[in-house]
Amino acid sequence: GDHRPAAMCQGSLATLQALEGKTKGAVSAALEFSAAAARVGNEDLRAASAQLVADGLTMLEGHGQRCARFMLQALQTAAGAGSDAMHDALWMLQRLAQRSDSCKVWILAAGGAEVVHAALVARPGDDKFAQSSAWLAYTLDGLRGLADLLCRSRAGTSPGH
């Protein structure tokens, strides 16, 4: 379990809520800059602005990929410890995958199917986790993802075996 003082947990929640607002504002500003840059008549300004937009996109994609890897690592760590944090990590991955096709690609590229299967194997008898794992597999790769998870589980295999 989590042994941090409640004040520390509340502080991190308040920080996350503040960061969510700042993140939305920053992304909104970047989108507006991109839209405005596309309408600029001066070719030099438009080209320089396009480069800034491309650089920003590269940074955002890299951050998104790091977030996907982080969540998969959190799922692995929680699975290894038998922690209830597995449910939270799986929920976060599901939310990301449902809301962003890019996140689906990043999760799969980071070995998401294998990590979800390994976590499922580590938590036998947890029907809620099994159902959530199946939904995530389906969300990530449709029927192919679900079939892959079921075939892996039926065969009793785990990643690397």
C-alpha positions as CSV (number, residue, x, y, z in Angstrom):
1,G,0.0,0.0,0.0
2,D,0.8,3.6,-0.2
3,H,2.2,5.0,3.0
4,R,2.6,8.7,2.0
5,P,0.9,11.3,4.2
6,A,-2.5,12.4,2.9
7,A,-1.2,16.0,2.6
8,M,1.5,14.8,0.2
9,C,-1.1,12.9,-1.9
10,Q,-3.3,16.0,-2.0
11,G,-0.4,18.2,-3.0
12,S,0.4,16.0,-5.9
13,L,-3.3,15.9,-6.9
14,A,-3.5,19.7,-6.8
15,T,-0.2,19.9,-8.8
16,L,-1.6,17.5,-11.4
17,Q,-4.8,19.4,-11.7
18,A,-2.8,22.7,-12.2
19,L,-0.6,21.0,-14.8
20,E,-3.6,19.7,-16.7
21,G,-4.8,23.3,-17.1
22,K,-1.4,24.5,-18.2
23,T,-1.0,21.6,-20.6
24,K,-4.4,22.4,-22.3
25,G,-3.4,26.0,-22.6
26,A,0.0,25.2,-24.1
27,V,-1.5,22.7,-26.6
28,S,-4.2,25.2,-27.5
29,A,-1.6,27.9,-28.1
30,A,0.5,25.6,-30.3
31,L,-2.6,24.7,-32.4
32,E,-3.4,28.4,-32.8
33,F,0.1,29.1,-33.8
34,S,0.1,26.3,-36.4
35,A,-3.3,27.5,-37.8
36,A,-2.1,31.2,-38.0
37,A,1.2,30.3,-39.5
38,A,-0.5,28.5,-42.4
39,R,-2.3,31.8,-43.2
40,V,0.7,34.1,-43.2
41,G,1.5,35.7,-46.6
42,N,5.2,36.1,-46.1
43,E,6.9,32.9,-47.3
44,D,10.0,33.3,-45.0
45,L,7.8,33.7,-41.9
46,R,5.6,30.9,-43.0
47,A,8.6,28.5,-43.5
48,A,10.2,29.5,-40.2
49,S,6.9,29.0,-38.4
50,A,6.4,25.6,-40.1
51,Q,9.7,24.5,-38.8
52,L,8.7,25.6,-35.3
53,V,5.5,23.7,-35.6
54,A,7.4,20.6,-36.8
55,D,9.9,20.9,-33.9
56,G,7.0,21.2,-31.4
57,L,5.3,18.2,-32.8
58,T,8.4,16.1,-32.6
59,M,8.8,17.1,-28.9
60,L,5.1,16.3,-28.2
61,E,5.3,12.9,-29.9
62,G,8.5,12.0,-28.0
63,H,6.7,13.0,-24.7
64,G,3.7,10.9,-25.6
65,Q,5.9,7.9,-26.4
66,R,7.7,8.3,-23.0
67,C,4.2,8.5,-21.3
68,A,3.2,5.2,-23.0
69,R,6.4,3.5,-21.9
70,F,6.0,4.9,-18.4
71,M,2.5,3.5,-18.0
72,L,3.6,0.1,-19.4
73,Q,6.5,0.0,-16.9
74,A,4.1,1.0,-14.1
75,L,1.9,-1.9,-15.1
76,Q,4.9,-4.3,-15.1
77,T,6.1,-3.1,-11.7
78,A,2.6,-3.3,-10.2
79,A,2.1,-6.8,-11.6
80,G,5.5,-8.0,-10.2
81,A,4.5,-6.6,-6.8
82,G,0.9,-7.9,-7.0
83,S,-0.2,-4.3,-6.4
84,D,-3.7,-2.9,-6.9
85,A,-2.0,-0.2,-8.9
86,M,-2.3,-2.6,-11.8
87,H,-5.9,-1.6,-12.2
88,D,-5.0,2.1,-12.2
89,A,-2.2,1.6,-14.7
90,L,-4.5,-0.5,-17.0
91,W,-7.2,2.1,-16.7
92,M,-4.8,4.9,-17.7
93,L,-3.6,2.9,-20.7
94,Q,-7.2,2.2,-21.8
95,R,-8.1,5.9,-21.5
96,L,-5.1,6.9,-23.6
97,A,-5.8,4.3,-26.2
98,Q,-9.5,5.2,-26.5
99,R,-8.8,8.9,-26.9
100,S,-5.8,8.8,-29.2
101,D,-4.9,6.7,-32.2
102,S,-1.3,7.9,-31.8
103,C,-1.3,6.5,-28.3
104,K,-2.4,3.1,-29.6
105,V,0.6,3.0,-31.9
106,W,3.0,4.1,-29.2
107,I,1.6,1.6,-26.7
108,L,1.9,-1.3,-29.2
109,A,5.3,-0.2,-30.3
110,A,6.5,-0.2,-26.7
111,G,5.4,-3.9,-26.3
112,G,2.0,-3.1,-24.9
113,A,0.4,-6.4,-26.0
114,E,3.2,-8.4,-24.3
115,V,3.1,-6.3,-21.1
116,V,-0.7,-6.6,-20.8
117,H,-0.5,-10.4,-21.2
118,A,2.3,-10.7,-18.7
119,A,0.3,-8.7,-16.2
120,L,-2.8,-10.8,-16.8
121,V,-0.8,-14.0,-16.2
122,A,0.6,-12.4,-13.0
123,R,-3.0,-11.8,-11.7
124,P,-4.9,-15.1,-12.1
125,G,-8.4,-15.2,-10.7
126,D,-8.8,-11.4,-11.0
127,D,-11.9,-11.3,-13.3
128,K,-12.1,-7.5,-13.3
129,F,-8.5,-7.2,-14.4
130,A,-9.0,-9.9,-17.0
131,Q,-12.0,-8.1,-18.5
132,S,-10.1,-4.8,-18.5
133,S,-7.1,-6.4,-20.1
134,A,-9.3,-7.9,-22.8
135,W,-10.9,-4.5,-23.5
136,L,-7.5,-2.8,-23.7
137,A,-6.2,-5.5,-26.1
138,Y,-9.3,-4.9,-28.3
139,T,-9.0,-1.1,-28.1
140,L,-5.3,-1.3,-29.1
141,D,-5.7,-3.6,-32.1
142,G,-9.3,-4.6,-32.6
143,L,-10.2,-8.3,-32.9
144,R,-6.6,-9.1,-33.8
145,G,-5.4,-7.7,-30.4
146,L,-8.1,-9.6,-28.5
147,A,-7.4,-12.8,-30.4
148,D,-3.7,-12.4,-29.7
149,L,-4.3,-12.0,-26.0
150,L,-6.6,-15.0,-25.9
151,C,-4.2,-17.2,-27.9
152,R,-1.3,-16.2,-25.6
153,S,-3.3,-16.9,-22.5
154,R,-4.7,-20.2,-23.9
155,A,-1.2,-21.4,-24.8
156,G,0.0,-20.4,-21.3
157,T,2.9,-18.5,-22.8
158,S,4.4,-15.4,-21.4
159,P,6.6,-12.9,-23.2
160,G,10.0,-14.3,-24.0
161,H,9.0,-17.9,-23.6
